[in-house]
Amino acid sequence: MYTVRIGDKEISLETAEGIFSPSRADEGTLCMIAEAREELALGGKAPEKILDLGCGTGIVGIYFAYLYKDAEVIFTDVDEKCVKLALKNAGANSIPGQNVKAIVSDAFTNIEEEDFDLILSNPPYHTDFSVAKAFIEGSFKRLRIGGNLFMVTKRLDWYKNKLISVFGGVRIARKENGYFVFSAEKRSARPSNTKPLKKRK
């Protein structure tokens, strides 16, 4: 177990062997939380339906459930152990049970809900891009018009190009610790299929 303070919220997280970042809060995840909090504060309307995609211990969903107390938050992960931990940690951090749901799912396979206002994810980036591809394409389909996807990774070009091709555009925050936080807004019902501009030689 470890405790992390994010803004004015202290979050205690029970962990387990074999899950992502078991001994401390992941730097990239914290970067994404901070960037999303800042961008959403400028956007006006509070998100009502939030998906923590690849939830791990649940730190992201727990923080945004705390920040937006009326929101419905869904935790999902391919690992059942993570989903159970996220739900347990939500309760331990005083997130009302009626506001949260936890689903074991490979990307969006078992998720029936649609019209999310906000999806946040720290996808595995030490593998090929198949998981990230499923996360990005699935997020576009499940977001409402005007909804936002936030992702964090240390890889730039593939994510930038993929997000542009699906969402039509992307905002990128480059962090000093080597992470990139991507945010993309769904502006139309159909994917953009926009080809990113090639770099000039």
C-alpha positions in Angstrom: 0.0 0.0 0.0 1.1 3.6 -0.6 -0.4 7.1 -0.3 -0.1 9.9 -2.8 -1.3 13.5 -2.5 -2.8 15.0 -5.7 -3.8 18.6 -5.2 -5.8 18.7 -1.9 -6.7 15.0 -2.1 -4.7 12.3 -0.3 -5.3 8.9 -1.9 -4.4 5.6 -0.3 -4.0 2.7 -2.6 -3.7 -1.0 -1.9 -1.6 -2.8 -4.5 -0.6 -6.3 -5.3 2.3 -8.1 -6.9 2.4 -8.2 -10.6 0.3 -5.1 -11.3 1.4 -1.8 -12.9 3.4 0.5 -10.6 2.9 -1.5 -7.3 5.0 0.5 -5.0 4.4 4.2 -5.9 2.3 6.4 -8.1 3.4 6.3 -11.8 5.0 9.6 -12.9 3.2 9.5 -16.3 -0.2 8.9 -14.7 0.3 11.8 -12.3 1.3 14.0 -15.4 -1.9 13.0 -17.1 -4.1 13.7 -14.1 -2.6 17.2 -13.7 -2.9 18.0 -17.3 -6.5 16.8 -17.5 -7.5 18.6 -14.4 -6.1 21.9 -15.8 -7.7 21.5 -19.2 -11.1 20.4 -17.8 -11.1 23.4 -15.4 -11.1 25.6 -18.5 -13.8 23.7 -20.3 -16.8 24.7 -18.1 -19.2 21.8 -17.9 -18.2 19.1 -15.5 -18.0 15.5 -16.9 -20.8 13.3 -15.8 -19.6 9.9 -17.1 -15.9 9.0 -16.8 -14.0 5.9 -17.9 -10.7 4.9 -16.3 -9.4 2.7 -19.1 -6.7 0.2 -18.0 -7.4 1.3 -14.4 -4.7 -0.6 -12.5 -5.1 0.3 -8.8 -7.8 2.9 -9.8 -5.8 6.1 -9.0 -7.1 8.0 -12.0 -10.8 7.1 -11.6 -10.7 7.7 -7.8 -9.2 11.2 -8.2 -11.7 12.3 -10.8 -14.6 10.8 -8.9 -13.4 12.9 -6.0 -13.1 16.0 -8.2 -16.5 15.5 -9.9 -18.6 14.1 -7.1 -21.8 13.7 -9.1 -20.0 11.8 -11.9 -20.4 8.1 -12.7 -17.0 6.5 -12.9 -16.3 3.2 -14.5 -13.0 1.3 -13.9 -11.9 -1.3 -16.4 -8.9 -3.4 -16.9 -8.1 -6.7 -18.6 -6.7 -8.0 -15.3 -9.5 -9.0 -12.8 -7.1 -8.4 -9.9 -6.8 -4.7 -10.9 -10.5 -4.3 -11.3 -11.2 -5.7 -7.8 -8.4 -3.5 -6.3 -9.7 -0.4 -8.0 -13.2 -1.0 -6.6 -11.8 -1.7 -3.2 -9.6 1.4 -3.3 -12.5 3.6 -4.3 -14.5 2.5 -1.3 -11.4 3.0 1.0 -11.1 6.5 -0.3 -14.7 7.4 0.4 -16.0 7.3 -3.2 -19.7 6.5 -2.9 -20.5 3.0 -4.2 -23.4 4.1 -6.3 -21.1 6.3 -8.3 -18.6 3.6 -9.4 -18.7 0.4 -11.4 -15.8 -2.0 -12.3 -15.7 -4.2 -15.4 -13.1 -6.7 -16.5 -12.6 -6.0 -20.1 -10.0 -6.3 -22.9 -10.2 -2.7 -24.1 -13.9 -2.2 -24.8 -15.0 -5.8 -25.4 -17.2 -6.1 -22.3 -18.2 -2.4 -21.9 -21.7 -1.6 -23.0 -21.8 2.0 -21.9 -21.5 4.8 -24.4 -21.6 8.6 -24.4 -18.6 9.1 -22.0 -17.7 12.7 -21.3 -14.1 11.7 -20.3 -11.9 8.8 -20.9 -8.4 8.6 -19.4 -5.7 6.0 -20.1 -2.0 5.2 -19.5 -1.7 2.4 -22.1 1.1 -0.1 -22.0 3.8 1.4 -24.3 6.6 -1.2 -24.0 4.6 -3.5 -26.4 3.4 -3.1 -29.9 0.7 -0.6 -30.6 -2.3 -3.0 -30.8 -3.6 -2.1 -27.4 -3.2 1.6 -27.9 -4.9 1.3 -31.3 -7.9 -0.5 -29.7 -8.0 2.1 -26.9 -8.0 5.1 -29.3 -10.5 3.7 -31.8 -12.7 2.4 -29.1 -12.6 5.7 -27.2 -13.7 7.6 -30.2 -16.7 5.4 -30.6 -17.7 5.6 -27.0 -17.2 9.3 -26.4 -20.1 11.7 -26.8 -19.7 14.6 -29.2 -17.6 17.1 -27.2 -16.1 14.4 -25.0 -12.4 14.1 -24.4 -9.7 11.4 -24.4 -6.5 11.9 -22.4 -3.6 9.5 -22.8 0.0 9.6 -21.5 3.1 7.8 -23.0 6.7 8.3 -23.7 6.2 7.7 -27.4 5.3 10.7 -29.6 5.0 10.1 -33.3 2.7 7.0 -33.5 0.3 8.4 -30.9 0.2 11.8 -32.5 -0.4 10.4 -35.9 -3.0 7.9 -34.8 -5.0 10.5 -32.7 -4.9 13.0 -35.6 -6.2 10.3 -38.0 -9.1 9.3 -35.7 -10.0 12.6 -34.0 -8.9 15.1 -36.6 -6.5 16.8 -34.1 -4.7 16.4 -30.9 -3.2 18.7 -28.2 0.2 17.5 -26.8 1.8 18.6 -23.6 5.5 17.7 -23.4 6.7 17.0 -19.9 10.3 17.4 -18.6 10.4 13.8 -17.4 10.0 12.5 -20.9 6.2 11.9 -21.0 3.7 13.3 -23.4 0.1 13.9 -22.4 -2.3 13.8 -25.4 -5.8 15.2 -25.3 -8.3 14.8 -28.1 -11.9 16.0 -28.4 -14.5 14.1 -30.3 -16.0 16.7 -32.7 -18.0 14.6 -35.1 -19.8 11.2 -35.2 -17.4 9.7 -37.7 -13.6 9.3 -37.4 -11.6 11.9 -39.3 -9.2 9.7 -41.3 -7.1 12.8 -41.5 -3.5 12.1 -42.7 -0.9 13.9 -40.5 1.4 16.3 -42.3 4.7 14.8 -43.3 7.8 16.3 -41.8 9.8 18.5 -44.1 13.3 17.2 -44.9 
